[in-house]
Amino acid sequence: EALAVDRTDGISMSFADWRFNLRSSNTEPVVRLNVESRGDRFLLNTKKELIFEMLNNKN
């Protein structure tokens, strides 16, 4: 469960050890995903792949 959700610029969700922002670019026809963790590259890659999987399943 997310600790915080913000929809000001796309959607941002913060969790205990990681967070992400998913938004449309203002200058290009693309969607940008930024994922951050507290120095845990494995967690970062795992969560990034999970988000990609969820987005691909929507189509």
MDTraj code that builds the backbone (N, CA, C; nanometers):
import mdtraj as md
import numpy as np

residues = "GLU ALA LEU ALA VAL ASP ARG THR ASP GLY ILE SER MET SER PHE ALA ASP TRP ARG PHE ASN LEU ARG SER SER ASN THR GLU PRO VAL VAL ARG LEU ASN VAL GLU SER ARG GLY ASP ARG PHE LEU LEU ASN THR LYS LYS GLU LEU ILE PHE GLU MET LEU ASN ASN LYS ASN".split()
xyz = np.array([
    [0.0845, -0.1183, 0.0000],
    [0.0000, 0.0000, 0.0000],
    [0.0892, 0.1249, 0.0000],
    [0.0521, 0.2202, -0.0834],
    [0.1288, 0.3439, -0.0957],
    [0.1142, 0.4286, 0.0304],
    [0.2237, 0.4913, 0.0698],
    [0.2218, 0.5838, 0.1832],
    [0.1669, 0.7192, 0.1408],
    [0.1889, 0.7538, 0.0127],
    [0.1401, 0.8810, -0.0402],
    [0.1115, 0.8656, -0.1890],
    [0.0058, 0.9340, -0.2339],
    [-0.0303, 0.9365, -0.3754],
    [-0.0524, 1.0819, -0.4137],
    [0.0068, 1.1231, -0.5263],
    [-0.0065, 1.2607, -0.5738],
    [-0.0360, 1.2560, -0.7232],
    [-0.1412, 1.3235, -0.7643],
    [-0.1786, 1.3254, -0.9058],
    [-0.1542, 1.4620, -0.9691],
    [-0.0699, 1.5438, -0.9084],
    [-0.0408, 1.6774, -0.9597],
    [0.0230, 1.6722, -1.0979],
    [0.1214, 1.5876, -1.1163],
    [0.1950, 1.5765, -1.2426],
    [0.1978, 1.4292, -1.2827],
    [0.0906, 1.3803, -1.3441],
    [0.0779, 1.2372, -1.3719],
    [0.0323, 1.1691, -1.2447],
    [0.0975, 1.0586, -1.2122],
    [0.0702, 0.9930, -1.0840],
    [0.2030, 0.9607, -1.0176],
    [0.2147, 0.9988, -0.8921],
    [0.3320, 0.9678, -0.8107],
    [0.2846, 0.8883, -0.6905],
    [0.3575, 0.7809, -0.6616],
    [0.3255, 0.6995, -0.5446],
    [0.4540, 0.6742, -0.4678],
    [0.4467, 0.6917, -0.3359],
    [0.5616, 0.6684, -0.2486],
    [0.5324, 0.5515, -0.1565],
    [0.6316, 0.4646, -0.1434],
    [0.6241, 0.3481, -0.0563],
    [0.7386, 0.3579, 0.0437],
    [0.7500, 0.2648, 0.1338],
    [0.8529, 0.2721, 0.2380],
    [0.9944, 0.2779, 0.1803],
    [1.0230, 0.1961, 0.0787],
    [1.1593, 0.1863, 0.0266],
    [1.1762, 0.2327, -0.1168],
    [1.0682, 0.2768, -0.1796],
    [1.0788, 0.3194, -0.3193],
    [0.9628, 0.4096, -0.3557],
    [0.9753, 0.4745, -0.4726],
    [0.8680, 0.5596, -0.5226],
    [0.8766, 0.5667, -0.6747],
    [0.7657, 0.6100, -0.7361],
    [0.7679, 0.6270, -0.8806],
    [0.6776, 0.7414, -0.9222],
    [0.7041, 0.7919, -1.0431],
    [0.6207, 0.8922, -1.1072],
    [0.6002, 0.8473, -1.2512],
    [0.4759, 0.8492, -1.2952],
    [0.4400, 0.8134, -1.4320],
    [0.3618, 0.9302, -1.4886],
    [0.4106, 0.9865, -1.6000],
    [0.3436, 1.1043, -1.6544],
    [0.3689, 1.1180, -1.8036],
    [0.2825, 1.1915, -1.8691],
    [0.3011, 1.2255, -2.0099],
    [0.4043, 1.3363, -2.0200],
    [0.4867, 1.3279, -2.1231],
    [0.5836, 1.4336, -2.1486],
    [0.5108, 1.5573, -2.1994],
    [0.5598, 1.6742, -2.1620],
    [0.5031, 1.7993, -2.2126],
    [0.5605, 1.8378, -2.3480],
    [0.6725, 1.7768, -2.3875],
    [0.7413, 1.8173, -2.5098],
    [0.7500, 1.7081, -2.6158],
    [0.7198, 1.5840, -2.5790],
    [0.7296, 1.4721, -2.6725],
    [0.6075, 1.3818, -2.6561],
    [0.5731, 1.3055, -2.7595],
    [0.4584, 1.2138, -2.7494],
    [0.4969, 1.0821, -2.6812],
    [0.5411, 1.0916, -2.5571],
    [0.5845, 0.9737, -2.4812],
    [0.5323, 0.9819, -2.3380],
    [0.5346, 0.8680, -2.2725],
    [0.5036, 0.8608, -2.1298],
    [0.6342, 0.8330, -2.0577],
    [0.6608, 0.9065, -1.9516],
    [0.7851, 0.8911, -1.8768],
    [0.7588, 0.8200, -1.7442],
    [0.8480, 0.7277, -1.7125],
    [0.8426, 0.6562, -1.5854],
    [0.9732, 0.6803, -1.5122],
    [0.9644, 0.7333, -1.3924],
    [1.0806, 0.7505, -1.3054],
    [1.0584, 0.6653, -1.1812],
    [1.1548, 0.5790, -1.1530],
    [1.1479, 0.4912, -1.0363],
    [1.2722, 0.5163, -0.9529],
    [1.2548, 0.5318, -0.8223],
    [1.3671, 0.5559, -0.7313],
    [1.3573, 0.4628, -0.6114],
    [1.4741, 0.4213, -0.5625],
    [1.4799, 0.3430, -0.4388],
    [1.5885, 0.4022, -0.3511],
    [1.5989, 0.3525, -0.2322],
    [1.7007, 0.4019, -0.1380],
    [1.8293, 0.3200, -0.1528],
    [1.8868, 0.3234, -0.2732],
    [2.0143, 0.2563, -0.2966],
    [2.0050, 0.1076, -0.3231],
    [1.8849, 0.0559, -0.3465],
    [1.8656, -0.0868, -0.3696],
    [1.8343, -0.1092, -0.5177],
    [1.9367, -0.1380, -0.5962],
    [1.9204, -0.1533, -0.7410],
    [1.8288, -0.2712, -0.7761],
    [1.8378, -0.3814, -0.7008],
    [1.7516, -0.4969, -0.7265],
    [1.6049, -0.4591, -0.7067],
    [1.5736, -0.3905, -0.5978],
    [1.4364, -0.3462, -0.5717],
    [1.3898, -0.2525, -0.6828],
    [1.4742, -0.1589, -0.7220],
    [1.4402, -0.0641, -0.8272],
    [1.4051, -0.1381, -0.9565],
    [1.4885, -0.2316, -0.9977],
    [1.4633, -0.3060, -1.1215],
    [1.3391, -0.3939, -1.1108],
    [1.3183, -0.4548, -0.9951],
    [1.2000, -0.5383, -0.9741],
    [1.0722, -0.4559, -0.9858],
    [1.0694, -0.3399, -0.9228],
    [0.9499, -0.2553, -0.9261],
    [0.9281, -0.1975, -1.0652],
    [1.0365, -0.1601, -1.1333],
    [1.0259, -0.1085, -1.2695],
    [0.9629, -0.2140, -1.3609],
    [1.0091, -0.3371, -1.3513],
    [0.9536, -0.4451, -1.4333],
    [0.8073, -0.4720, -1.3983],
    [0.7722, -0.4638, -1.2704],
    [0.6336, -0.4821, -1.2282],
    [0.5430, -0.3754, -1.2902],
    [0.5878, -0.2509, -1.2894],
    [0.5087, -0.1419, -1.3476],
    [0.4949, -0.1616, -1.4981],
    [0.6040, -0.1979, -1.5667],
    [0.5968, -0.2252, -1.7110],
    [0.4965, -0.3363, -1.7400],
    [0.5001, -0.4408, -1.6596],
    [0.4081, -0.5536, -1.6759],
    [0.2629, -0.5080, -1.6609],
    [0.2373, -0.4278, -1.5595],
    [0.1019, -0.3776, -1.5359],
    [0.0551, -0.2905, -1.6526],
    [0.1429, -0.2055, -1.7043],
    [0.1070, -0.1190, -1.8166],
    [0.0810, -0.2005, -1.9428],
    [0.1618, -0.3011, -1.9678],
    [0.1438, -0.3854, -2.0864],
    [0.0164, -0.4674, -2.0789],
    [-0.0257, -0.5060, -1.9599],
    [-0.1487, -0.5838, -1.9437],
    [-0.2737, -0.4993, -1.9641],
    [-0.2606, -0.3680, -1.9610],
    [-0.3749, -0.2786, -1.9816],
    [-0.4125, -0.2696, -2.1287],
    [-0.3218, -0.3063, -2.2184],
    [-0.3466, -0.2944, -2.3641],
    [-0.4019, -0.4213, -2.4214],
])
top = md.Topology()
chain = top.add_chain()
for i, resn in enumerate(residues, 1):
    res = top.add_residue(resn, chain, resSeq=i)
    for name in ("N", "CA", "C"):
        top.add_atom(name, md.element.get_by_symbol(name[0]), res)
traj = md.Trajectory(xyz[None], top)
